[in-house]
Amino acid sequence: MTKVFKYRGGDWGIVKRDLRSLAKNELFAAPFASLNDPFESTILLDNNSFEIGSLVLGWATGTKSDQVKKASSKFKDAAADFVNFTKGVGVYSLSKSATDELLWAHYANSHQGFCLEFDLERLLAYTLEAEEVLEVEYARKPPKISIVGFMASDRGKGKLLRKLIATKSLRWKYEEEIRICVGKAGLREYDFRALRAIYFGIRCSRRLMRLAMRLLRGRSLTYYQMQLIENSYEMEAVEIEDDFLDAAPYRLRVAPVDDGLPYLDEKTGPWERELRVAIEIARREPYCERVTDAYLSGSKGTPENPVFYVAHERSDGRPRNLYYSLQEIRGHALYV
């Protein structure tokens, strides 16, 4: 599990808005052009490389000079269009650290706010599974696009995107930033289990802490409050009790199973008990709406030590498979 962190804070209106989003398992991917550092959208076009590249292309193909100029202009226009496109890309910024004093001061309202701990893999596994994750690179100068980099972008747009969206000034290096980039800015739903813990700031009010715990009750979250380490400039996270520890589990459900499942034949017959338990485990998944199939995996496991798959319709309407090893099934509480 890769831990990543999101600092939040502001006036009471902003805090309540953020808590409502957390209660609905939503994150907001902000437009790249709206990020707090105005230098972020500073991109340099290497005009000389575009002109030289067009001249070389013209020489190699015998193209006339006026056509070469038009080609150079088209290259530069296309590059500028790509740069403008990136400004509308949605960005959700995260950090690798939950204990940085500057991040607490800048993004968590001087320790009056909170910091969220996410499991990055789980965060990406729902509606963000096809999105790009970029570690920010820190440089002395803004990124520059050359004709070579632009023409190569068709073969690897990720590299060009990284250059444009994930490059910041060296002064920001302390943030250790990771960015989830989505095609269009806006709200995205995530699997609630991606949120693992909340760290409250040193000056966070008891009112805010209790409100967060109430709105997120039943989700098996761990709560901490930051405290100063005596005689140092460092902080530590001290675990605190959840006020709603006895709340009913969130999204507790048992999804329906299509008629005729499991289908038993010469392969599945010897594993009927395990297959039925696999179905029971899958239909209790928080985002399982309906179990549609169950069988032995043809690509995982062996005949003696099979892996079972359960196909289901997920809450976002997408069909997905869940896989369970023989050991997982026989070790589960439902295997009785």
Rosetta silent file (secondary structure, phi, psi, omega in degrees, C-alpha in Angstrom):
SEQUENCE: MTKVFKYRGGDWGIVKRDLRSLAKNELFAAPFASLNDPFESTILLDNNSFEIGSLVLGWATGTKSDQVKKASSKFKDAAADFVNFTKGVGVYSLSKSATDELLWAHYANSHQGFCLEFDLERLLAYTLEAEEVLEVEYARKPPKISIVGFMASDRGKGKLLRKLIATKSLRWKYEEEIRICVGKAGLREYDFRALRAIYFGIRCSRRLMRLAMRLLRGRSLTYYQMQLIENSYEMEAVEIEDDFLDAAPYRLRVAPVDDGLPYLDEKTGPWERELRVAIEIARREPYCERVTDAYLSGSKGTPENPVFYVAHERSDGRPRNLYYSLQEIRGHALYV
SCORE:     score description
SCORE:     0.000 S_00000001
   1 L     0.000  129.198  176.351    0.000    0.000    0.000 S_00000001
   2 L   -97.123  117.317  179.326    1.322    3.432   -0.976 S_00000001
   3 E   -84.432  131.619  173.541    0.329    6.096    1.536 S_00000001
   4 E  -133.352  158.467 -169.774   -0.423    9.578    0.177 S_00000001
   5 E  -132.957  147.237  179.345   -1.767   12.611    1.999 S_00000001
   6 E  -130.369  119.771  179.255   -4.088   15.547    1.322 S_00000001
   7 E   -89.674  137.429  179.757   -4.079   18.650    3.525 S_00000001
   8 E  -137.497  147.209  178.376   -7.325   20.564    3.946 S_00000001
   9 L   178.289  174.602 -178.664   -8.327   23.710    5.810 S_00000001
  10 L   145.825 -163.273  177.719   -9.889   27.149    5.526 S_00000001
  11 L   -71.512  173.307 -173.548  -12.862   29.008    6.925 S_00000001
  12 H   -60.998  -34.011  178.079  -15.796   27.085    8.346 S_00000001
  13 H   -63.328  -42.160  178.533  -17.665   27.169    5.032 S_00000001
  14 H   -67.030  -41.936 -179.968  -14.759   25.531    3.197 S_00000001
  15 H   -61.123  -44.765  179.903  -14.308   22.934    5.941 S_00000001
  16 H   -64.536  -38.748  176.614  -17.994   21.952    5.804 S_00000001
  17 H   -61.465  -44.203  179.686  -17.833   21.688    2.013 S_00000001
  18 H   -64.382  -39.541  179.554  -14.800   19.406    2.262 S_00000001
  19 H   -67.430  -36.163  176.485  -16.475   17.228    4.886 S_00000001
  20 H   -63.018  -41.127  177.744  -19.576   16.888    2.698 S_00000001
  21 H   -62.976  -41.170  178.094  -17.353   15.704   -0.160 S_00000001
  22 H   -63.229  -41.266 -179.663  -15.696   13.180    2.145 S_00000001
  23 H   -62.881  -30.774  179.502  -19.086   11.914    3.304 S_00000001
  24 L   -94.799    5.528  179.417  -20.036   11.364   -0.362 S_00000001
  25 L    58.135   47.675 -178.951  -16.626    9.813   -1.183 S_00000001
  26 E  -121.992  145.427  170.554  -15.834   12.525   -3.703 S_00000001
  27 E  -123.560  155.186  179.856  -12.659   14.381   -4.586 S_00000001
  28 E  -111.005  116.496  174.729  -12.334   17.509   -6.702 S_00000001
  29 E   -88.318  108.935 -174.792   -9.747   17.511   -9.470 S_00000001
  30 E   -76.969  149.204  175.095   -9.027   21.210   -9.976 S_00000001
  31 E   -59.101  136.968 -178.093   -8.262   22.686  -13.414 S_00000001
  32 H   -53.146  -40.707 -176.724   -4.502   22.773  -13.896 S_00000001
  33 H   -68.430  -14.352 -176.735   -4.606   26.495  -14.717 S_00000001
  34 H   -95.919    0.412 -176.921   -6.301   27.264  -11.372 S_00000001
  35 L   -63.843  157.484 -166.669   -3.586   25.813   -9.109 S_00000001
  36 L   -67.994  -20.827  178.999   -2.178   28.126   -6.467 S_00000001
  37 L   -92.465  110.128 -176.647    1.250   28.644   -8.045 S_00000001
  38 H   -64.306  -17.569  179.370    0.802   31.084  -10.992 S_00000001
  39 H   -78.684   -9.988 -175.485    4.103   29.908  -12.491 S_00000001
  40 H   -58.544  -37.994 -176.016    2.697   26.393  -13.009 S_00000001
  41 H   -88.644   12.542  177.988    1.277   27.187  -16.421 S_00000001
  42 L   -79.690  109.617 -179.913    4.551   28.751  -17.589 S_00000001
  43 L  -126.240  135.571  179.749    5.634   26.691  -20.590 S_00000001
  44 E  -104.722  133.699  173.212    8.335   27.691  -23.066 S_00000001
  45 E   -96.932  127.103  178.121    8.207   26.846  -26.764 S_00000001
  46 L   -82.182   85.284 -175.049   11.634   26.329  -28.314 S_00000001
  47 H   -59.365  -37.986 -179.355   10.892   28.314  -31.485 S_00000001
  48 H   -60.117  -41.267 -178.190   14.374   27.756  -32.904 S_00000001
  49 H   -66.528  -34.373  178.908   13.987   23.989  -32.742 S_00000001
  50 H   -67.952  -40.559 -179.375   10.641   24.191  -34.559 S_00000001
  51 H   -69.674  -44.638  179.318   12.144   26.342  -37.319 S_00000001
  52 H   -64.228  -42.241  179.214   15.298   24.227  -37.660 S_00000001
  53 H   -60.336  -39.786  179.306   13.244   21.038  -37.599 S_00000001
  54 H   -68.816  -37.321  177.886   11.033   22.333  -40.385 S_00000001
  55 H   -63.727  -44.273  178.584   14.074   23.348  -42.450 S_00000001
  56 H   -61.760  -42.605  178.490   15.603   19.892  -42.068 S_00000001
  57 H   -61.977  -41.377  179.090   12.275   18.334  -43.022 S_00000001
  58 H   -64.750  -42.499  178.439   12.091   20.607  -46.061 S_00000001
  59 H   -63.223  -41.392 -176.916   15.640   19.777  -47.131 S_00000001
  60 H   -70.107  -30.021 -175.331   15.031   16.045  -46.727 S_00000001
  61 H  -106.492   -3.414 -178.596   11.780   16.080  -48.693 S_00000001
  62 L    72.722   25.415 -178.694   12.587   18.815  -51.216 S_00000001
  63 L   -76.897  142.387 -180.000    9.767   20.999  -49.888 S_00000001
  64 L   -68.704  157.162 -173.305    9.714   24.675  -50.972 S_00000001
  65 H   -61.251  -40.047 -179.581   10.621   27.390  -48.450 S_00000001
  66 H   -66.960  -32.511  176.638    7.113   28.872  -48.180 S_00000001
  67 H   -71.334  -33.858  176.641    5.729   25.408  -47.451 S_00000001
  68 H   -63.543  -42.652  179.218    8.445   24.913  -44.855 S_00000001
  69 H   -62.140  -41.758  178.280    7.376   28.136  -43.129 S_00000001
  70 H   -64.071  -40.141  178.921    3.772   26.972  -43.105 S_00000001
  71 H   -63.492  -42.362  178.426    4.820   23.616  -41.671 S_00000001
  72 H   -60.688  -43.335 -179.994    6.830   25.352  -38.945 S_00000001
  73 H   -64.266  -39.483  179.235    3.843   27.528  -38.091 S_00000001
  74 H   -65.859  -40.061  177.319    1.535   24.499  -37.943 S_00000001
  75 H   -58.875  -48.013 -177.268    3.926   22.667  -35.628 S_00000001
  76 H   -66.492  -38.874  178.004    4.048   25.640  -33.265 S_00000001
  77 H   -64.034  -41.925  179.737    0.272   26.132  -33.378 S_00000001
  78 H   -64.597  -40.229  178.095   -0.301   22.456  -32.597 S_00000001
  79 H   -64.370  -42.485  178.735    2.143   22.626  -29.684 S_00000001
  80 H   -63.483  -38.305  177.685    0.436   25.761  -28.354 S_00000001
  81 H   -63.203  -39.887  179.345   -2.952   24.011  -28.632 S_00000001
  82 H   -64.994  -40.562  177.556   -1.617   21.073  -26.627 S_00000001
  83 H   -61.179  -44.159  178.854   -0.337   23.449  -23.942 S_00000001
  84 H   -64.258  -36.245  177.447   -3.764   25.118  -23.763 S_00000001
  85 H   -59.976  -42.276 -177.257   -5.423   21.705  -23.527 S_00000001
  86 H   -63.024  -24.760 -178.192   -3.353   20.832  -20.456 S_00000001
  87 L   -67.665  -20.685  177.796   -4.685   23.920  -18.660 S_00000001
  88 L   -96.656   -2.945  178.269   -8.118   22.284  -18.509 S_00000001
  89 L   -65.987  140.032  178.297   -6.841   18.933  -17.263 S_00000001
  90 E   -81.904  138.239 -178.304   -8.046   18.088  -13.755 S_00000001
  91 E  -129.003  128.415  172.477   -5.387   17.720  -11.067 S_00000001
  92 E  -114.108  112.218 -172.984   -5.740   16.215   -7.588 S_00000001
  93 E   -92.315  136.381  179.977   -2.622   17.058   -5.611 S_00000001
  94 E  -134.641  167.551  178.158   -1.266   14.837   -2.845 S_00000001
  95 E  -127.664  160.843  175.793    1.884   14.654   -0.752 S_00000001
  96 L   -87.219   -6.177 -173.332    4.111   11.847    0.515 S_00000001
  97 L  -124.939  142.649  174.975    4.269   13.386    4.004 S_00000001
  98 L  -109.450    3.751 -172.673    1.761   13.977    6.804 S_00000001
  99 L  -125.891   17.602 -179.208    4.199   15.715    9.142 S_00000001
 100 L   -80.785  124.138 -174.929    5.635   18.603    7.138 S_00000001
 101 H   -64.551  -34.962 -179.785    5.347   21.852    9.126 S_00000001
 102 H   -71.198  -39.380  177.619    5.101   24.043    6.018 S_00000001
 103 H   -63.541  -40.141  176.935    2.325   21.948    4.478 S_00000001
 104 H   -63.402  -39.206 -179.105    0.368   22.171    7.726 S_00000001
 105 H   -71.886  -42.345 -174.306    0.837   25.939    7.772 S_00000001
 106 H   -80.099  -40.602 -169.638    0.063   26.547    4.082 S_00000001
 107 H  -112.257   -8.873 -178.666   -2.703   24.053    3.314 S_00000001
 108 L  -121.257   34.352  172.610   -4.310   23.164    6.659 S_00000001
 109 L    53.036   50.134  177.693   -5.112   26.663    7.898 S_00000001
 110 L    53.912   49.225  175.337   -2.120   26.896   10.244 S_00000001
 111 L    75.092    6.736  176.372   -2.852   23.559   11.940 S_00000001
 112 L   -88.303  -11.411 -179.066   -6.590   24.292   12.390 S_00000001
 113 L   -97.093 -145.303 -175.797   -7.486   21.904    9.564 S_00000001
 114 E  -149.245  169.284  179.372   -6.754   18.254    8.899 S_00000001
 115 E  -130.360  131.992 -178.284   -4.785   15.881    6.689 S_00000001
 116 E   -97.528  137.104  174.007   -6.256   12.850    4.916 S_00000001
 117 E  -105.874  122.826  178.587   -4.362    9.586    4.475 S_00000001
 118 E  -114.343  149.533  165.637   -5.236    7.631    1.332 S_00000001
 119 E   -87.178  109.338 -172.466   -4.221    4.242    0.024 S_00000001
 120 H   -59.502  -43.871 -178.705   -3.143    5.341   -3.463 S_00000001
 121 H   -62.502  -41.463  178.339   -3.810    1.994   -5.153 S_00000001
 122 H   -69.453  -35.824  179.273   -7.316    1.801   -3.685 S_00000001
 123 H   -61.647  -35.869 -178.230   -7.942    5.463   -4.557 S_00000001
 124 H   -84.549  -13.754 -167.740   -7.219    4.727   -8.209 S_00000001
 125 L   -80.331   -4.291 -178.930   -9.112    1.430   -8.345 S_00000001
 126 L  -106.495 -107.781 -176.362  -12.619    2.841   -8.764 S_00000001
 127 L   -81.919   -2.604 -178.229  -13.446    5.715  -11.153 S_00000001
 128 L  -107.906   13.453 -170.598   -9.802    6.826  -11.428 S_00000001
 129 L   -66.387  -20.764 -178.876   -8.340    3.523  -12.626 S_00000001
 130 L  -101.001    5.881 -173.089   -7.464    4.795  -16.118 S_00000001
 131 L   -89.498  161.304 -177.644   -5.933    8.094  -15.002 S_00000001
 132 E   -86.019  135.531  174.711   -2.314    9.219  -15.000 S_00000001
 133 E  -114.531  123.056 -174.617   -0.367    9.451  -11.725 S_00000001
 134 E  -124.405  133.343  169.925    2.646   11.743  -11.850 S_00000001
 135 E   -87.071  127.605 -176.868    5.351   12.502   -9.331 S_00000001
 136 L   -66.968  135.872  173.738    6.171   16.188   -9.576 S_00000001
 137 E  -102.953  144.188 -175.323    9.658   17.045  -10.766 S_00000001
 138 E  -113.534  129.739 -172.900   11.308   20.212   -9.472 S_00000001
 139 E  -136.629  162.295  179.465   13.446   22.364  -11.766 S_00000001
 140 L   -79.251  -26.421 -177.425   15.248   25.705  -11.863 S_00000001
 141 L  -129.221  155.263  177.345   13.558   26.777  -15.107 S_00000001
 142 L   -60.914  153.558  179.231   10.104   26.248  -16.666 S_00000001
 143 L   -66.351  150.010 -178.914    9.780   23.254  -19.016 S_00000001
 144 E  -124.159  136.136  177.499   10.469   23.819  -22.701 S_00000001
 145 E  -100.348  124.726  174.778    8.856   22.032  -25.646 S_00000001
 146 L  -105.574  168.333  179.364   11.073   21.325  -28.638 S_00000001
 147 H   -63.198  -34.435  179.334   10.001   19.932  -31.990 S_00000001
 148 H   -64.299  -46.783  179.777   11.612   16.592  -31.092 S_00000001
 149 H   -64.053  -37.954 -178.231    9.640   16.344  -27.852 S_00000001
 150 H   -71.127  -43.996 -179.322    6.414   17.370  -29.534 S_00000001
 151 H   -66.999  -30.800  178.213    6.706   14.981  -32.490 S_00000001
 152 H   -76.226  -12.393 -175.174    7.582   12.150  -30.112 S_00000001
 153 L   -64.901  -27.119  177.494    4.486   12.919  -28.038 S_00000001
 154 L   -64.089  -27.500  179.904    2.298   10.815  -30.342 S_00000001
 155 L   -91.507  -15.275 -178.955    4.338    7.804  -29.259 S_00000001
 156 L  -160.573   68.582 -176.908    4.412    8.774  -25.606 S_00000001
 157 H   -60.336  -23.899  179.850    2.059   11.563  -24.601 S_00000001
 158 H   -59.708  -38.748 -179.355    2.651   10.661  -20.954 S_00000001
 159 H   -65.816  -42.943  179.280    6.189   12.055  -21.115 S_00000001
 160 H   -68.407  -40.051  177.718    5.037   15.356  -22.576 S_00000001
 161 H   -61.151  -41.622  178.517    2.143   15.521  -20.122 S_00000001
 162 H   -60.067  -41.485 -178.733    4.589   14.933  -17.265 S_00000001
 163 H   -64.290  -41.277 -174.816    6.732   17.790  -18.518 S_00000001
 164 H   -80.551  -40.243 -170.903    3.824   20.200  -18.768 S_00000001
 165 H  -101.429  -20.161 -174.065    1.732   19.275  -15.728 S_00000001
 166 L  -122.243   41.841  173.478    4.232   17.849  -13.268 S_00000001
 167 E  -126.853  127.990  179.302    7.085   20.344  -13.267 S_00000001
 168 E  -134.455  167.206  177.011    7.426   23.002  -10.563 S_00000001
 169 E   -63.106  149.887  178.415   10.052   25.379   -9.252 S_00000001
 170 H   -56.405  -26.079 -178.194   12.702   23.946   -6.925 S_00000001
 171 H   -61.780  -20.270 -177.745   11.274   26.123   -4.138 S_00000001
 172 H   -95.679    7.579 -172.416    8.321   23.705   -3.894 S_00000001
 173 H   -59.970  -29.609 -178.374   10.425   20.570   -3.470 S_00000001
 174 H   -61.716  -20.396 -177.118    9.493   20.204    0.214 S_00000001
 175 H   -69.979  -25.629 -176.523    5.922   19.306   -0.835 S_00000001
 176 L    47.597   56.722 -168.907    6.955   15.905   -2.274 S_00000001
 177 E   -84.538  141.456  171.333    3.889   16.178   -4.483 S_00000001
 178 E  -121.067  137.022 -177.917    2.082   13.446   -6.378 S_00000001
 179 E  -121.733  131.284  168.522   -0.616   14.370   -8.887 S_00000001
 180 E   -95.586  120.729 -176.768   -3.551   12.381  -10.180 S_00000001
 181 E  -107.858  125.607 -179.840   -4.387   13.857  -13.592 S_00000001
 182 E  -115.644  155.961 -174.405   -7.848   13.363  -15.079 S_00000001
 183 L   -59.393  -32.309 -177.835   -9.058   14.264  -18.547 S_00000001
 184 L  -142.091  135.576 -179.668  -11.471   16.907  -17.320 S_00000001
 185 L   -62.316  151.028  177.198  -11.602   18.874  -14.085 S_00000001
 186 E   145.024 -171.418 -178.776  -14.460   18.165  -11.684 S_00000001
 187 E   -80.532  141.400  174.650  -15.740   15.803   -9.011 S_00000001
 188 E  -133.666  138.033  177.165  -14.817   12.114   -9.038 S_00000001
 189 E   -84.598  146.934  176.223  -16.146    9.365   -6.777 S_00000001
 190 L  -131.716  161.357  175.360  -13.708    7.008   -5.066 S_00000001
 191 L   -64.906  122.204 -174.284  -13.955    3.768   -3.090 S_00000001
 192 H   -58.478  -23.531 -179.305  -14.523    4.908    0.508 S_00000001
 193 H   -72.570   -9.026  175.938  -11.989    2.329    1.716 S_00000001
 194 H   -68.198  -30.077  177.142   -9.238    4.373    0.046 S_00000001
 195 E   -81.293  115.707 -173.781   -9.473    6.833    2.943 S_00000001
 196 E  -103.011  -33.122 -174.369   -7.569    5.170    5.774 S_00000001
 197 E  -157.564  159.191  173.580   -6.983    7.847    8.404 S_00000001
 198 E  -127.857  131.533  177.039   -7.457   11.502    9.322 S_00000001
 199 E  -107.851  119.300  178.696   -4.825   13.591   11.093 S_00000001
 200 E   -91.065  143.604 -177.938   -6.190   16.648   12.893 S_00000001
 201 L   -68.041  164.706 -179.449   -3.988   19.712   13.280 S_00000001
 202 L   -57.635  -37.652 -177.877   -2.485   20.876   16.557 S_00000001
 203 L   -99.625   11.038 -178.141   -5.017   23.748   16.725 S_00000001
 204 L   -64.416  136.279 -177.686   -7.973   21.799   15.296 S_00000001
 205 L   -75.347  151.797  176.000  -11.176   22.388   17.274 S_00000001
 206 H   -62.604  -32.453  178.870  -12.973   19.604   19.089 S_00000001
 207 H   -60.751  -46.207 -179.462  -16.099   20.645   17.170 S_00000001
 208 H   -66.517  -42.880 -179.106  -14.478   19.899   13.800 S_00000001
 209 H   -60.061  -45.351 -177.827  -13.037   16.590   14.982 S_00000001
 210 H   -68.128  -38.182  178.640  -16.375   15.357   16.270 S_00000001
 211 H   -62.750  -43.763  178.623  -18.215   16.494   13.133 S_00000001
 212 H   -61.633  -44.374 -179.959  -15.744   14.621   10.909 S_00000001
 213 H   -63.493  -37.512 -179.310  -16.073   11.474   13.011 S_00000001
 214 H   -68.707  -44.998 -178.242  -19.875   11.670   12.891 S_00000001
 215 H   -67.363  -28.083 -175.722  -20.059   12.167    9.119 S_00000001
 216 L  -109.477   20.673 -177.115  -17.578    9.352    8.463 S_00000001
 217 L   -63.576  150.555  177.158  -18.775    6.908   11.098 S_00000001
 218 L    81.416    9.439 -175.238  -18.754    3.210   10.333 S_00000001
 219 L  -107.880   10.449  177.373  -15.808    3.378    7.906 S_00000001
 220 L    57.254   38.585  178.114  -13.113    1.866   10.151 S_00000001
 221 L   -82.271  152.294  172.237  -11.000    5.020   10.009 S_00000001
 222 E  -104.704  136.762 -178.205   -8.092    5.698   12.323 S_00000001
 223 E  -115.346  141.355  177.851   -7.879    9.196   13.814 S_00000001
 224 E  -133.037  158.420  166.656   -4.802   11.079   14.970 S_00000001
 225 E  -126.924  137.174 -179.323   -4.013   14.505   16.316 S_00000001
 226 E   -75.104  141.096  177.069   -0.686   16.159   15.666 S_00000001
 227 E  -135.389  147.943  176.961    1.405   17.132   18.680 S_00000001
 228 E   -73.149  140.995  172.561    4.674   19.018   19.033 S_00000001
 229 L   -88.791  124.319 -173.736    7.703   17.010   20.065 S_00000001
 230 L   -56.360  139.795  176.631    9.262   18.774   23.027 S_00000001
 231 L    60.657   34.634  177.679   12.501   20.694   22.436 S_00000001
 232 L  -153.735  173.369  174.663   12.356   20.255   18.653 S_00000001
 233 L  -100.816   20.715 -175.956   10.779   21.609   15.478 S_00000001
 234 L  -108.516  163.655  178.932    9.144   18.263   14.758 S_00000001
 235 E  -125.028  161.460  172.641    5.647   16.830   15.182 S_00000001
 236 E  -136.991  153.699  178.557    4.218   13.414   15.837 S_00000001
 237 E   -96.879  122.712 -179.655    0.800   11.895   15.204 S_00000001
 238 E  -109.782  123.747 -178.079   -0.916   10.596   18.341 S_00000001
 239 E   -65.717  137.643  177.093   -3.871    8.244   17.848 S_00000001
 240 E  -122.722  160.336 -174.773   -7.157    9.425   19.362 S_00000001
 241 L   -77.439  141.890  174.305  -10.381    7.536   19.974 S_00000001
 242 L   -77.182  122.248 -179.409  -13.210    7.488   17.449 S_00000001
 243 L   -66.182  -16.890 -176.049  -16.308    8.972   19.115 S_00000001
 244 L  -122.835   42.344 -175.881  -18.510    6.707   16.966 S_00000001
 245 L   -61.948  -27.694 -177.270  -16.596    3.454   17.231 S_00000001
 246 L   -92.279    9.022 -178.977  -19.803    1.435   17.722 S_00000001
 247 L   -66.171  151.618  177.856  -21.519    2.759   14.579 S_00000001
 248 L   -64.079  146.418  179.481  -22.896    0.257   12.065 S_00000001
 249 L   -57.885  139.149 -179.936  -20.551   -0.532    9.157 S_00000001
 250 L   -73.785  139.659  178.749  -20.905    1.851    6.225 S_00000001
 251 L    55.533   39.327  176.285  -22.385    0.459    2.966 S_00000001
 252 L   -74.770  122.375 -175.806  -23.190   -2.879    4.539 S_00000001
 253 L  -155.892  161.792  172.827  -25.060   -4.844    1.879 S_00000001
 254 L  -132.040  109.470 -174.509  -25.653   -8.261    0.344 S_00000001
 255 L   -76.161  153.739  176.976  -26.083   -8.080   -3.433 S_00000001
 256 L   -71.394  160.368 -179.726  -28.409  -10.402   -5.378 S_00000001
 257 E  -120.458  133.517  178.785  -27.070  -13.366   -7.366 S_00000001
 258 L   -59.694  147.376  179.190  -28.242  -14.270  -10.861 S_00000001
 259 L   -58.694  145.776  175.275  -30.281  -17.465  -11.132 S_00000001
 260 L    88.002    1.060  179.601  -28.379  -20.672  -11.833 S_00000001
 261 L   -98.968  140.938   -1.918  -25.169  -19.697  -10.042 S_00000001
 262 L   -82.004  150.440  174.930  -22.879  -21.357   -9.456 S_00000001
 263 L   -80.457  123.614 -176.346  -22.854  -23.410  -12.628 S_00000001
 264 L  -106.722  129.933  175.757  -21.498  -26.844  -11.743 S_00000001
 265 L  -140.901 -164.584 -176.710  -19.665  -29.091  -14.183 S_00000001
 266 L   -64.900  -24.927  178.870  -16.763  -31.542  -14.061 S_00000001
 267 L   -83.189  -44.140 -174.192  -14.338  -28.694  -13.276 S_00000001
 268 L   -88.394  -22.237 -177.666  -16.349  -26.802  -10.673 S_00000001
 269 H   -50.272  -48.990 -179.526  -18.168  -29.742   -9.087 S_00000001
 270 H   -65.170  -15.770 -176.718  -15.299  -30.723   -6.753 S_00000001
 271 H  -114.026   24.979 -175.680  -15.043  -27.081   -5.648 S_00000001
 272 H   -56.436  -47.036 -177.385  -18.756  -26.368   -5.135 S_00000001
 273 H   -59.830  -47.033 -178.839  -18.385  -25.369   -1.484 S_00000001
 274 H   -64.776  -38.398 -179.425  -15.493  -22.996   -2.205 S_00000001
 275 H   -65.698  -40.708  178.385  -17.281  -21.504   -5.203 S_00000001
 276 H   -65.948  -37.620  177.491  -20.402  -20.786   -3.161 S_00000001
 277 H   -67.251  -39.386  177.481  -18.308  -19.108   -0.462 S_00000001
 278 H   -58.123  -41.723  177.788  -16.545  -17.004   -3.130 S_00000001
 279 H   -63.693  -42.943 -179.234  -19.967  -15.793   -4.277 S_00000001
 280 H   -64.804  -37.284  176.936  -20.988  -14.976   -0.706 S_00000001
 281 H   -65.354  -46.977 -175.809  -17.787  -12.993   -0.155 S_00000001
 282 H   -63.979  -39.932 -175.798  -18.215  -11.074   -3.416 S_00000001
 283 L   -72.094   -9.187  175.272  -21.866  -10.153   -2.866 S_00000001
 284 L   -97.000    0.103  174.556  -20.872   -8.478    0.405 S_00000001
 285 L   -63.832  135.348 -174.898  -18.400   -6.184   -1.334 S_00000001
 286 L   -57.291  -27.801 -176.534  -19.594   -2.586   -0.751 S_00000001
 287 L  -108.890   14.822  176.245  -19.694   -1.765   -4.472 S_00000001
 288 E   -87.281  120.064  179.490  -21.145   -5.058   -5.748 S_00000001
 289 E   -97.069  -29.659 -177.556  -24.650   -4.504   -7.151 S_00000001
 290 E  -164.891  131.988  175.469  -25.248   -7.946   -8.680 S_00000001
 291 E   -86.624  125.852 -173.967  -23.273  -11.186   -9.064 S_00000001
 292 E  -111.851  -16.675 -179.546  -23.456  -12.311  -12.691 S_00000001
 293 E  -166.183  159.038  175.753  -21.060  -15.276  -12.937 S_00000001
 294 E  -157.570  134.221 -177.697  -18.647  -17.446  -10.953 S_00000001
 295 E  -164.631 -176.969  174.215  -16.141  -20.023  -12.122 S_00000001
 296 E   -84.159  136.782  178.735  -12.535  -21.174  -11.911 S_00000001
 297 E   -68.283  135.088  177.722  -10.025  -18.722  -13.326 S_00000001
 298 E   -87.243  -12.075 -176.147   -8.390  -19.919  -16.526 S_00000001
 299 E  -111.979  -10.673 -178.591   -5.383  -17.612  -16.156 S_00000001
 300 E  -125.578  152.302  176.502   -4.625  -17.870  -12.440 S_00000001
 301 E    77.204 -174.391  179.374   -3.974  -20.807  -10.131 S_00000001
 302 L  -133.236  167.326  177.975   -3.568  -24.521  -10.913 S_00000001
 303 L   -58.274  -34.115 -179.600   -5.990  -27.484  -11.047 S_00000001
 304 L   -83.645  -25.790 -177.403   -4.852  -28.530   -7.565 S_00000001
 305 L  -134.225   71.437 -170.910   -4.761  -24.990   -6.158 S_00000001
 306 E   -74.257  161.705  169.479   -7.354  -23.010   -8.126 S_00000001
 307 E  -113.415  135.604 -176.375   -8.239  -19.336   -8.082 S_00000001
 308 E  -104.138  138.060  174.951  -11.946  -18.519   -8.216 S_00000001
 309 E  -116.576  146.240  176.046  -13.389  -15.514  -10.004 S_00000001
 310 E  -125.977  117.050  177.533  -16.738  -13.863   -9.390 S_00000001
 311 E   -85.193  139.212 -179.020  -18.067  -11.504  -12.057 S_00000001
 312 E  -148.699  161.578  173.145  -20.247   -8.680  -10.814 S_00000001
 313 E   -94.243  122.616 -176.887  -21.820   -5.404  -11.794 S_00000001
 314 E   -84.442  164.534 -175.967  -20.161   -2.581   -9.894 S_00000001
 315 L   -61.296  -24.622  177.750  -21.965    0.463   -8.487 S_00000001
 316 L   -86.916    7.581  177.244  -20.627    2.641  -11.314 S_00000001
 317 L    88.237   -2.712 -177.473  -22.272    0.285  -13.831 S_00000001
 318 L   -90.641  139.752  174.781  -19.037   -1.341  -14.973 S_00000001
 319 E   -76.486  136.793 -179.366  -18.604   -5.137  -15.076 S_00000001
 320 E  -143.288  156.742  175.964  -15.685   -6.324  -12.968 S_00000001
 321 E  -110.451  140.612  171.331  -14.150   -9.586  -11.742 S_00000001
 322 E  -112.109  138.423 -177.300  -13.075  -10.382   -8.203 S_00000001
 323 E  -116.927  137.446 -179.925  -10.478  -13.109   -7.664 S_00000001
 324 E  -133.671  130.151  176.569  -10.074  -15.277   -4.570 S_00000001
 325 E   -78.382  163.246  177.543   -7.387  -17.851   -3.860 S_00000001
 326 H   -59.645  -38.912  179.997   -8.193  -21.183   -2.255 S_00000001
 327 H   -66.030  -40.544  178.342   -6.375  -20.024    0.882 S_00000001
 328 H   -61.160  -45.114 -177.028   -8.410  -16.801    1.061 S_00000001
 329 H   -66.106  -47.708 -177.256  -11.691  -18.677    0.800 S_00000001
 330 H   -71.453  -17.574  177.192  -10.846  -21.382    3.327 S_00000001
 331 L   -94.725   -1.154 -176.896   -9.541  -18.783    5.748 S_00000001
 332 L   -81.967  151.028 -179.425  -12.645  -16.593    5.503 S_00000001
 333 L   -62.939  -25.151  179.887  -15.228  -16.380    8.282 S_00000001
 334 L   -77.473  -11.395 -179.964  -17.943  -17.443    5.815 S_00000001
 335 L   -87.234   86.715 -176.590  -16.194  -20.782    5.216 S_00000001
 336 L  -124.802    0.000    0.000  -17.919  -22.777    7.947 S_00000001
